[in-house]
Structure formats: C-alpha cells, structure tokens
Amino acid sequence: MTQMPLRWKVKPLLDRHQVTPYRLMMRSGLSRAVTYAIANGTHPALDSGVIDKLIPAMRELTGNEGLQIGDVVEYTQGEA
C-alpha cells in the first residue's frame, strides 16, 4: 500500500491540553499501536474508522466541540 501524503497534527493538540496519548487511547477506543502512531505522526493512513473514534475523543479531551478533521491531519501532497 502506498503511504498517504499526510501529516498528523494530534501531538501539539494533546500537548496544548495536557492530554497524554494514553488518555486519548482510553477515551477513543483506538488500539495502543494506532493511538501512539497518530500521536507520534507515523500512522500511515487516514481511515474512516479511526477518524470516527478520534474526532469525538479529541473534542471531549480538548473541550473543543468544533474540532474538525483539518485540526488533526493535514494533506501534504506535493510538499518537499
């Protein structure tokens, strides 16, 4: 599978709100491997099942009910 050209922006949000990846994992129900890969910016794909769990958990943990997909991931096609 080809890696998608995206950059995860979850870690800065977690840091800003003093939320650990472990808390995100517990709240979202995502596996440990997926949660930590997203937090470390190494998760290679954008999967609707992941987003369906990630966005509501991030909204709750950050207190930002308006948080959207663009707040957690950025499309980077064509960047060097």
C-alpha positions, -999 to +999 in steps of 0.1 A: +000+000+000+013+035-008+017+058+021-008+087+020+007+122+019-005+135+052+008+150+084-008+143+117-013+173+140-026+155+170+006+157+193+006+195+195-031+195+204-025+168+231+004+188+245-015+221+245-043+205+265-020+184+287-036+151+274-015+120+271-017+096+242-028+070+268-058+091+278-066+095+241-064+058+237-087+051+266-113+077+255-113+068+218-111+031+220-084+030+194-057+004+198-025+014+216-004+010+184-027+032+163-031+059+190+007+062+196+014+061+158-011+090+154+004+109+183+039+104+170+029+114+135+038+080+120+003+064+113+004+060+075-032+061+066-064+080+070-092+055+078-128+064+084-130+040+114-100+058+130-115+093+124-149+082+137-132+074+170-105+101+170-126+132+164-152+127+192-124+118+217-103+148+208-134+171+210-141+158+245-105+158+257-097+193+244-131+208+251-133+220+215-167+208+201-159+225+168-127+204+162-127+191+127-106+167+106-084+195+094-074+202+130-058+167+134-045+159+099-030+179+070-028+168+034+007+173+022+007+162-015+035+179-034+054+192-004+091+186-005 
